[in-house]
């Protein structure tokens, strides 16, 4: 069994987590990751996709709308219920492409056979594992030849940015020398370094194809701040997208989106 940190599914925080999904910070994360994925999968349809820790189903439903066959797996009944409700509101042709399952994401290798999927998403899950390598190896085994692995992790190389911009100098100083942090749900979590994950992906034969920064400018936005409207929101998202694609901006993003290819 993997050595794991507390997960949002193992503590009474799922409802709080869901409440924050309509805020600007979450919108930026979901929209940027969706754009980045769309760029990686451009021109492809009918791919077999596994979304490990699918949460409320945002990425799963987007990919199903794009014509892919999606399996979503999440251990928490509250968040999975939100995904099921969102799926129920979709047109029939989208509903037919999605299967939502409740189960332990850390044991994903026991759920599915080798080479079962063309795309595997693992977004916001590794931060709750003390050692992500066993799970990454399991995910790699699920990929068919040419398959794509998409990871979203907390950026350990920029862990001091958020407390520093908020003027929390004690936490800022501590963040330079650790990969552990307390997230906005009050849970202890772990950040990853790009260099370390690059090495791991090479070792499991899913070498890094590209990487992005996510939330360069908006990470300190309050959780419940509503998205801005219209043209201003479009410009904000375009600015975040450009920053996430180029140095030095992406290096200080709160999150990293890594894409490996088998």
Long-range contacts (C-beta under 8 A, 24 or more apart in sequence): 1-106, 2-106, 2-129, 2-130, 2-131, 2-134, 2-135, 3-129, 3-130, 3-131, 4-106, 4-128, 4-129, 4-130, 5-127, 5-128, 5-129, 5-130, 5-187, 5-188, 5-189, 5-190, 6-128, 6-187, 6-188, 7-75, 7-128, 7-187, 8-76, 8-79, 8-128, 8-185, 8-187, 9-74, 9-75, 9-76, 9-79, 11-185, 11-187, 13-185, 13-186, 13-187, 14-76, 14-78, 14-79, 15-78, 16-185, 17-55, 17-79, 17-185, 18-56, 18-78, 18-79, 18-82, 19-224, 20-184, 20-223, 20-224, 21-55, 21-56, 21-58, 22-226, 22-227, 23-221, 23-222, 23-223, 23-224, 23-225, 23-226, 23-227, 24-218, 24-221, 24-225, 24-226, 24-227, 24-228, 25-215, 25-218, 25-219, 25-221, 25-223, 25-225, 27-227, 28-214, 28-215, 28-218, 28-236, 28-237, 28-240, 29-152, 29-214, 29-215, 29-255, 30-58, 30-59, 31-237, 32-212, 32-214, 32-215, 32-237, 32-240, 32-241, 32-244, 32-257, 33-59, 33-123, 33-150, 33-152, 33-214, 33-257, 34-58, 34-59, 34-62, 35-241, 36-212, 36-244, 36-257, 36-259, 37-63, 37-121, 37-150, 38-66, 40-148, 40-150, 40-209, 40-210, 40-259, 41-66, 41-68, 41-119, 41-148, 47-118, 47-119, 48-116, 48-117, 48-118, 48-119, 48-144, 49-117, 49-118, 49-119, 49-120, 49-121, 50-108, 50-112, 50-116, 50-117, 50-119, 50-120, 50-121, 50-142, 51-121, 51-123, 52-105, 52-108, 52-120, 52-121, 52-122, 52-125, 52-139, 53-105, 53-122, 53-123, 53-124, 53-125, 54-80, 54-83, 54-100, 54-121, 55-79, 55-82, 55-83, 55-123, 55-124, 56-82, 56-83, 56-86, 57-82, 57-83, 57-84, 57-86, 57-87, 57-98, 57-100, 59-121, 59-123, 60-98, 60-100, 61-86, 61-87, 61-90, 61-94, 61-98, 63-119, 64-90, 64-94, 64-97, 64-98, 65-90, 65-94, 67-97, 68-97, 68-119, 69-97, 70-97, 70-98, 70-99, 71-98, 71-99, 71-100, 71-101, 71-117, 72-98, 72-99, 72-100, 72-101, 73-100, 73-101, 73-102, 73-103, 73-105, 73-108, 73-111, 74-100, 74-101, 74-102, 74-103, 74-105, 75-102, 75-103, 75-104, 75-105, 77-102, 105-135, 106-135, 108-135, 108-138, 108-139, 108-142, 109-138, 109-139, 109-141, 109-142, 112-142, 113-142, 114-141, 114-142, 115-141, 115-142, 115-143, 115-144, 115-145, 115-147, 116-142, 116-144, 117-142, 117-143, 117-144, 117-147, 118-143, 118-144, 118-146, 118-147, 118-148, 119-147, 119-148, 119-149, 119-150, 120-147, 120-148, 120-149, 120-150, 121-150, 122-149, 122-150, 122-151, 122-152, 123-150, 123-151, 123-152, 124-152, 126-151, 126-153, 126-190, 126-192, 127-153, 127-154, 127-183, 127-189, 127-190, 127-191, 127-192, 128-187, 128-189, 128-190, 129-190, 130-190, 132-192, 132-200, 133-200, 136-200, 136-201, 136-204, 137-204, 140-204, 140-205, 140-206, 140-262, 143-206, 143-262, 144-262, 145-262, 146-261, 146-262, 147-206, 147-261, 147-262, 148-209, 148-259, 148-260, 148-261, 148-262, 149-201, 149-206, 149-259, 149-260, 149-261, 149-262, 150-257, 150-258, 150-259, 151-197, 151-256, 151-257, 151-258, 151-259, 151-260, 152-214, 152-255, 152-256, 152-257, 152-258, 153-191, 153-192, 153-197, 153-255, 153-256, 153-258, 154-181, 154-183, 154-189, 154-190, 154-191, 154-192, 154-254, 154-255, 154-256, 155-191, 155-192, 155-194, 155-213, 155-252, 155-253, 155-254, 155-255, 155-256, 156-191, 156-192, 156-193, 157-193, 157-194, 157-251, 157-252, 158-251, 158-252, 158-253, 158-254, 159-191, 161-219, 161-252, 161-254, 162-219, 162-220, 162-254, 165-219, 165-220, 166-220, 184-223, 192-256, 194-256, 194-258, 197-256, 197-258, 198-258, 201-258, 201-260, 205-262, 206-260, 206-261, 206-262, 207-260, 207-261, 208-258, 208-259, 208-260, 209-259, 209-260, 209-261, 210-258, 210-259, 211-250, 211-256, 211-257, 211-258, 211-259, 212-244, 212-245, 212-250, 212-253, 212-256, 212-257, 213-243, 213-244, 213-245, 213-249, 213-250, 213-251, 213-252, 213-253, 213-255, 213-256, 213-257, 214-240, 214-244, 214-253, 214-254, 214-255, 214-256, 214-257, 215-240, 215-253, 215-254, 215-255, 216-240, 216-243, 216-244, 216-249, 216-250, 216-252, 216-253, 216-254, 217-243, 219-253, 219-254
